[in-house]
């Protein structure tokens, strides 16, 4: 396990980079780290206006997710999974209801405040990686730090390299994303999501385009972040993976039918 530190407003902050632990030790670690709710969702409704009329994607969601918990969101296409993730990351605002994360009510923030909050508090892992093709791998990871300006400039490259080393692809640091395999690109995306040491990691089908072995490795990397104390929410169609998390939320037609907390 490696550490580095920097100061924010004169106060020293330490960051710990976790290493991937063996699966058999993770459950105990998660139980020890799971604590108070990090996320509270109250009567969440999201309605979209379409040419065919209004469409209610979420129909009154109520749930809590605890700090340090590994949560899977499952459901058929169109069940509201992506809409729920957009609500939890502040990408979209609710029609009614509240999303409260770490004591912050998201819909009360302005667009600029939401962007700042998201950059500091949420790491997002996309299904299709969303790496900038003209930047090298290490530059893609550094970009998140450049945006939020939490990590001092002189430490950003070393932190990016350390995260890539943690993901097992530091040797690819100076290559363009297009030269990497899908699994390698997803590892870069995870490293980028961890760049600002956010307490919440949200992953939308992170293993959907990967072969079984690579998908398992990516899942273990996300699981390791839970063992390090982070909260991870993953949308997945992989039933084997969903069975391994702490809590599964099943959505049907914008409603939670199983897994309410």
C-alpha positions in Angstrom: 0.0 0.0 0.0 1.4 3.4 -1.0 0.8 6.8 0.3 1.4 10.4 -0.6 0.2 13.7 1.0 -0.5 17.3 0.1 -1.9 20.3 1.9 -5.3 21.9 1.3 -5.8 25.3 2.9 -2.7 24.8 5.0 -3.9 21.4 6.3 -2.0 18.3 5.3 -4.0 15.6 3.6 -2.9 12.0 3.1 -4.0 9.8 0.3 -3.6 6.0 0.4 -3.6 4.0 -2.8 -4.9 0.6 -2.1 -3.7 -2.6 -3.8 -5.9 -5.4 -5.1 -6.6 -7.8 -2.2 -7.5 -11.4 -2.4 -11.3 -12.0 -2.8 -11.6 -14.1 0.3 -10.5 -11.2 2.6 -12.8 -8.6 1.0 -16.1 -9.5 2.7 -14.6 -9.0 6.2 -13.0 -5.7 5.2 -16.3 -4.5 3.8 -18.3 -5.4 7.0 -15.8 -3.5 9.1 -15.9 -0.4 6.9 -19.7 -0.2 6.2 -21.1 2.6 8.3 -23.6 5.4 8.1 -25.6 6.1 5.0 -23.6 8.1 2.4 -26.6 8.3 0.0 -30.3 8.9 0.8 -32.9 9.1 -2.0 -36.3 10.3 -1.1 -39.4 10.0 -3.4 -37.3 10.4 -6.5 -39.3 11.0 -9.7 -37.9 11.7 -13.1 -40.2 12.5 -16.1 -39.0 13.1 -19.6 -41.1 14.9 -22.2 -41.2 13.0 -25.5 -43.0 13.5 -28.8 -45.3 10.7 -27.7 -46.0 12.4 -24.4 -44.4 12.3 -20.9 -42.5 9.3 -19.9 -41.8 8.6 -16.2 -38.4 6.9 -16.0 -38.3 6.8 -12.2 -41.6 6.5 -10.2 -40.8 7.4 -6.6 -37.5 5.8 -5.6 -36.6 5.6 -1.9 -33.3 4.0 -0.8 -30.2 4.4 1.3 -26.7 3.3 0.5 -24.2 3.1 3.3 -20.6 4.3 3.2 -18.2 1.6 2.2 -20.9 -0.6 0.6 -20.7 -2.4 -2.8 -24.0 -2.1 -4.6 -25.2 -3.5 -7.8 -28.1 -2.0 -9.8 -29.8 -4.5 -12.0 -32.8 -4.6 -14.3 -33.9 -4.9 -17.9 -33.1 -2.3 -20.5 -35.4 0.7 -19.9 -36.0 -0.1 -16.3 -34.4 3.2 -15.1 -30.9 2.1 -14.2 -29.0 4.8 -16.2 -31.5 7.5 -15.1 -30.9 6.6 -11.5 -27.1 6.8 -12.0 -27.5 10.2 -13.7 -29.5 11.3 -10.6 -26.8 10.0 -8.2 -24.0 11.7 -10.1 -25.8 15.0 -10.6 -25.7 14.7 -14.3 -29.5 15.1 -14.4 -31.9 16.7 -11.9 -35.1 15.1 -10.5 -38.5 16.1 -11.5 -39.4 15.8 -7.9 -37.9 14.2 -4.8 -34.4 14.5 -3.4 -30.9 12.9 -3.7 -28.7 13.6 -0.7 -25.1 12.5 -0.8 -22.7 13.2 2.1 -25.2 15.7 3.5 -25.5 17.6 0.2 -28.9 17.9 -1.6 -27.8 17.8 -5.2 -30.7 19.6 -6.9 -30.1 22.6 -4.7 -26.7 23.2 -6.3 -26.1 25.4 -9.4 -24.6 23.8 -12.5 -21.1 25.0 -11.7 -21.4 23.9 -8.0 -22.6 20.5 -9.2 -19.7 20.1 -11.6 -17.3 21.0 -8.7 -19.0 18.7 -6.3 -19.0 15.8 -8.9 -15.3 16.3 -9.7 -14.3 16.1 -6.1 -16.7 13.4 -4.8 -17.6 11.0 -7.6 -15.5 8.9 -9.8 -17.4 7.7 -12.9 -16.4 4.6 -14.9 -18.2 4.4 -18.3 -19.0 1.3 -20.3 -17.2 2.7 -23.4 -14.3 4.1 -21.4 -14.7 7.7 -22.7 -10.9 8.3 -22.8 -9.7 11.3 -24.9 -8.0 9.8 -27.9 -5.5 12.6 -28.5 -4.1 12.4 -24.9 -1.8 9.7 -23.6 -2.9 7.3 -20.9 -1.2 9.2 -18.1 -2.6 12.5 -19.5 -6.1 11.1 -19.4 -5.7 10.3 -15.7 -4.1 13.6 -14.9 -6.9 15.5 -16.6 -9.3 14.8 -13.8 -6.8 16.3 -11.3 -6.2 19.3 -13.6 -10.0 20.0 -13.6 -10.5 19.8 -9.8 -7.1 21.2 -8.7 -7.1 19.2 -5.4 -3.8 17.5 -6.0 -0.8 20.0 -6.4 0.5 20.3 -9.9 3.9 18.9 -9.1 2.3 15.7 -7.7 -0.3 15.0 -10.4 1.9 13.0 -12.8 3.4 10.9 -10.0 -0.1 10.2 -8.7 -1.4 9.2 -12.1 1.6 6.9 -12.6 1.0 5.3 -9.2 -2.7 4.7 -10.0 -1.8 3.1 -13.3 0.7 1.0 -11.5 -2.0 -0.1 -9.1 -4.1 -1.0 -12.1 -1.2 -3.0 -13.6 -0.7 -1.0 -16.7 1.9 1.6 -15.9 4.0 0.4 -18.8 1.2 1.8 -21.1 1.3 5.2 -19.5 2.8 7.1 -22.5 0.7 5.3 -25.2 -2.5 6.6 -26.8 -5.7 4.8 -25.7 -6.3 3.4 -29.2 -3.3 1.2 -28.9 -4.7 -0.5 -25.8 -7.1 -3.4 -25.5 -10.6 -2.9 -24.1 -9.6 -4.3 -20.7 -6.6 -2.0 -20.5 -8.7 1.0 -21.4 -11.2 0.1 -18.7 -8.3 0.0 -16.2 -7.3 3.4 -17.3 -10.9 4.6 -16.8 -10.8 3.2 -13.3 -7.5 5.0 -12.5 -9.0 8.2 -13.8 -12.1 7.7 -11.6 -9.8 7.4 -8.6 -7.6 10.4 -9.5 -9.1 12.8 -7.0 -9.7 10.2 -4.3 -13.5 10.4 -4.4 -15.6 8.6 -1.7 -18.0 7.4 -4.3 -17.3 5.3 -7.5 -20.1 4.8 -10.0 -19.7 2.4 -12.8 -22.1 1.9 -15.7 -21.8 -1.6 -17.2 -18.0 -1.5 -16.7 -17.6 -5.1 -17.8 -20.2 -5.1 -20.6 -17.6 -5.1 -23.5 -15.0 -7.3 -21.9 -14.2 -11.0 -22.1 -15.0 -13.1 -19.0 -11.5 -13.2 -17.6 -10.9 -9.5 -18.1 -14.3 -8.6 -16.7 -13.5 -10.6 -13.6 -10.3 -8.7 -13.1 -12.0 -5.4 -13.5 -14.7 -6.4 -11.0 -12.0 -7.4 -8.5 -10.4 -4.0 -8.9 -13.7 -2.3 -8.1 -14.1 -4.6 -5.1 -10.7 -3.6 -3.9 -11.8 0.0 -3.8 -14.7 -1.0 -1.5 -12.2 -2.8 0.7 -10.2 0.5 0.8 -13.3 2.3 2.2 -15.0 3.7 -0.9 -18.6 3.2 -1.8 -19.1 1.6 -5.3 -22.3 1.5 -7.2 -22.2 -0.6 -10.4 -24.9 -1.2 -13.0 -24.4 -4.7 -14.4 -26.2 -7.4 -16.3 -23.7 -10.0 -15.0 -25.6 -12.1 -12.5 -22.5 -13.7 -11.2 -21.0 -10.3 -10.3 -24.3 -9.1 -8.8 -24.4 -12.1 -6.5 -21.0 -11.1 -5.0 -21.9 -7.5 -3.9 -23.2 -6.4 -0.5 -26.5 -5.2 -1.7 -28.5 -5.5 -5.0 -31.1 -3.1 -6.2 -33.5 -4.4 -8.8 -35.4 -1.9 -10.9 -38.6 -2.6 -13.0 -40.3 0.1 -14.9 -38.8 2.9 -12.7 -39.6 1.2 -9.4 -37.4 -0.7 -7.0 -38.9 -4.2 -6.7 -36.1 -5.6 -4.5 -33.2 -4.4 -2.5 -34.7 -1.3 -0.8 -32.7 -0.2 2.2 
